Amino acid sequence: MLPELNHEEILRYSRHLLIPEVGLEGQRKLKNSSALIVGTGGLGSPVSLYLAAAGVGRIGLVDYDVVDSSNLQRQVIHGTSSIGKLKVESAREKLLDLNPDIQVDVYDEPYTSENALRIARDFDIILDGTDNFPTRYLTNDVAVFLGKPNVYASIFRFDGQVSVFYAKEGPCYRCLFPEPPPPGLVPSCAEGGVLGVLPGTIGTLQATEALKVLLGIGEPLIGKLLLYNALDMSFDFVQLKKNPKCRVCGPNADIKELIDYEEFCGVPGHDHGEEGSAGEGLDVTASELAERIKGDQLKLLDVREPHELEISALPNAVNIPLGQLASRLSELNSADDMVVFCKGGTRSARALELLASAGFKKVKNLKGGINAWAREVDTSLPIY
């Protein structure tokens, strides 16, 4: 039996009640429904705000990060006063201020194979606001195993994607992407950037799809992938089909339980608090580099994009962007002692692998990148 609305709720949701496709019964459905949002960052911000405003009765938030000033350009659920707070607590405070009649459950923990089924089991729908492939595949598999719709979205620079993966009625994420991309091929938003308003656009579309599914109205993006580009304001659609060979939702699926998704994707699914590192014995810290520069004939290789040099730079460093490195190896001498760096150490770690495979044996990675240098050595440089 659907819960009733009190007089205050009828006034709050009056604009919904005037829509024939929603009406009183639809609003009662929303009050009785629940949604789990994995991630309270760029996508999770608009998604959670609009689902709360719409009157979804129970909202779950999964995140383990804290609010940083670099988040505020796009993660609009948080504010300057929230810097240093747990994202889930900051978000819950904002959601309950927006709508005190809902229930907000928070899970201050990484979303992993160990806890995902327990967390997601009692929610009607899952919304994927993640920014990495291991958690994306995990979220998909959880939704398939529990028989729940998975409202998916991703963003990068000016581009966004949205779909509803629901194995009972159409394809799942693995039907579209059976295998993850090679590690390092797709840069993260932290490496490549994202237009601040883009997650608002895409996250609002996600929230729209979730409400359509919960209300049972319209045509959700099941079997369709929406592609959006902000620069030319274009919306395109790709028709998707269920993959009969899908290892998770196909008739002969061989993946029956959650797996090690970090191993499957070859990249970490969560920030474990480490600066970008190439691994033991392959890194040099900013402080160590500062000492070595004084006496050694070191070559510094900056693998950032040219426009990043306007933000910060190290004297006498050679700039070869990571994407051009393989074709420009002839500009480097494999006999040189070399330290490679980027913004945070991630791209330079990949550059180190490329250089090592090409026979460069005297190369180290600046752990934490030029941002670590700005924190530990030259505080006149900005951190970005």
PyMOL commands that set and color helices and strands:
alter all, ss='L'
color gray80, all
select helices_A, chain A and resi 7-12+14-17+23-32+44-54+69-71+80-82+87-98+116-120+133-146+173-176+189-192+198-215+261-265+286-295+306-310+322-331+346-357+369-376
alter helices_A, ss='H'
color red, helices_A
select strands_A, chain A and resi 34-38+58-62+103-107+125-128+150-156+159-165+224-229+234-239+283-284+298-302+318-319+337-341+363-366
alter strands_A, ss='S'
color yellow, strands_A
deselect
rebuild
show_as cartoon
